Each structure stands twice: as C-alpha cells, then as structure tokens.
Amino acid sequence: MNEKFFNANFPKSADGRVSHIGIKRGEIANRIITVGDLNRAKLFLKLLDSDTAIFQRQSHRGFLTITGKYKGVPISIVGIGMGLSMMDFFVREARAIIDGTMIIIRIGTSGAIGKSNPGDVIISEGSFAVTRNYDYPIFENKMIIQDYEIKTKEQPYNMSKVFYGDKEICNLIRKQLINSGIPNSQVIQGLNASCDSFYSSQGRHDENFEDYNKGLIESIRTKYPEEVESLEMETFMLYYLAKCSTDAPYRSQHKVSNELKKDGDQKIKTSNNTLMTKKGFNSRNSIRAAANKIEK
Ligand code: R1P
C-alpha cells in the first residue's frame, strides 16, 4: 500500500488516516484496551458483542485496531507491539482522531521484582522510566569510571520520577478483578518500572554486550523501597502522556472563541460549554453539544 501522507509535523493521509496506527476518525472508540501482543488483542475480540459490526485494521507498521461494542458500549482494543515509542505513537495518534475524554487501560505481561508471584495480577498505580545513560563511559578502566561517577554523580541507568495512573480507574479495576473471583491476595498494587530494553535496563545478563547492570535491580529497589512490583516497557509512557496532555481540542475551541469575541461575531453558547459561530462549528465536539441547548 503506497498511501501518501501529508504534513511532516503530524503526517495524515488525504482521508485523515494517521500515519503509523493507520486509522481515521470514527474507527476508534474513546474507551481503549491496549496490549503489546497482537494475538492477545484477538483474544479480546471474542468478548465483543456479536450483534455489532466489528472494525479491524492492521497498519503497515504493525498496529492492530479492533473496534466494536462490549455490552452495548463502544470500545477499541489496540495492539501496539513493544516499547515506549510504540506507546507514544499510539497515544498521540489516537488522541489526534478522537473527540473528548479517552480512557486507556494497558493489559500486559511483566517481570515481577516485588511481593507478587507468577500468575498474580499487578495494578500499576504509578510508573517510572529506567533508561540507559548513553554518556556512561563504556570499557573505560575502573579508575576512569570511578572518577566519572564521582565528578558527574551519573550512573549507568537513569530513573525518572513516578507518574501516576488514574486512581479511580485503578480502584475500579481492583474491584472488578476481585468480583470476577481472583483472590484479594493475588491482586497486587504498586509501582511499575518501564524500561527501554527487555535486557540491559531490566537487569538481564547478556554476555555479548557490556551493560553495567549488575546491581540495577537493587538500585531500583533502593530508589523506591518496597513499592516496585513490575518491570515492563510501555506503561510509563501512557501515564506520562496522560500528564502532558493539553486538552488542545478543548483549549483551541476556547482560544478560537476568544478571537471571535474580537470580531464581534454572534456567539451561541451550548450547554456543554462549547461554542459555535453563526458561520458554523469551530470544533467537532460542538456538533453533538449544539443539539442540547442554544442561548444567544
Ligand atoms: C517483552 O517481552 C514485552 O512483554 C511485556 C513488555 O512490556 C514488553 O512489551 O508487555 P506485553 O505482554 O504487552 O508485550
């Protein structure tokens, strides 16, 4: 498929398809379950309402989007593969083609370094990034490395501060898990570390590379004592972008309306605090809201 994409800043095709996840407005719901493994996405497909048409599309970059309904509520399952950048592609491009609040829940596997046992369910209340410090001297002799660490205080891995998921949704997930029959003792809540490698920054030993990660797991536990439960590769980016999100569509709507005030344009305020001008709608959301209440 040699579809052409326009706008180097945020590439979209002529019919509004975003470049990497390969879908357009209307093909993805506001409620999203995201997974890494595409076969896991297909497992969720089987749970969707059978009386509703299901949209499915896999992009040329390996993102799989499945949209249907669950108990009558529109929902999407998006398989994104692995890593922080794949989560970044997914969240940003989905945000660009969805109106209103998005609720995203990631369901994936992870390494466990806390009190959980294999098979337990870990709910990541917060997540921090563990990334390789690419300035760290490789293969230098011990003296140089010691000198570097004393001078710069830098270590072979950087660990970010913690960004938190939506508390209400985390508690709701816990409640649902317990109600589904999973013993309370097997639902663990704690912090998650999202790492920029499955190997080096998760403390795995690889004889073919110098990774300086012998004490890494201990240093993770030292930084966040008693709280770190899981190691994986995506959750941090999801929580981080939720924190960075600017509500641009809503803000631009109000910005536009402020500009309109200067033009003396007649404003029509709708019940959802959304503005449209006598010339038409200044934002996609207003179409729905405009049906509710109009005052001059
Ligand atoms: C590594 O094996 C992969 O598994 C975990 C990690 O985050 C990484 O993506 O997630 P998934 O089970 O969602 O793939």
Residues whose N, C-alpha, C, O or C-beta is under 5 A from the ligand:
A	BS01	R1P	V35 G36 D37 G81 M82 G83 I107 G108 T109 S110 F198 E232 M233 E234
